[in-house]
């Protein structure tokens, strides 16, 4: 079996860091790659949405939003009661694992295309829909105890206006929603930017994964400090979210490829949009803990093991 090109670049990045090779991306390139992937995914989804919009898509979207609300509610009690983390930390991590990773989704798309597995082209809409619910749930979970105690430390809390701004207009939401709207409204004129955003997608993804491999490997020391519980959570929670996403995809009538992508979205953990939102909403939380778990444990697990595993599970369920 041939190794996927994207995964090969990720492994190369891990190896480069472990052997202490001095590979340095130009300043700002990583952020540029992220912006490119967000816009490209949004544009693809917008073009597909214009072609496939239907009432069935509305019901599917509602189900996906409810799924986004459920995931952090599953993660929080595990972190808070079993892991015995502080309430703010448990809520912040739960929000990360209830949201999605654009990078993981991009890898899954490349994986399906390499396997010639078809999927619903409007799936980027679900990426956007899954960004915000988990952030809202995480904030509510973190503030529940404080409200019950009489609203202590309200002066330390950001205003509702600031929170809404960070939830609705963080870079992930803005660029992907903007890309969706542009792709939806531009029609055939999208072809003017297709050579850049569509045809270069896999090459940009390869560079992104090279950088992600180096970043993940550089966090090995932090992963050791997280302890066995966080290591187990960083692997088990993606499996729970992935299986639930798989079952949901089949229940709402998605194809095999679409079901795999929804499973990957359920299994992924945000390391871009949610960290920025949680930094504003929950400054008391240990953001390094969330980033190390999502980026150092869950992202490598999904890229190397999770995506092909969800493909096998989906094919097994569908016979």
PyMOL commands that set and color helices and strands:
alter all, ss='L'
color gray80, all
select helices_A, chain A and resi 5-18+29-52+55-82+87-98+102-114+121-148+154-156+160-169+171-197+201-218+220-226+228-251+256-267+273-281+287-318
alter helices_A, ss='H'
color red, helices_A
deselect
rebuild
show_as cartoon
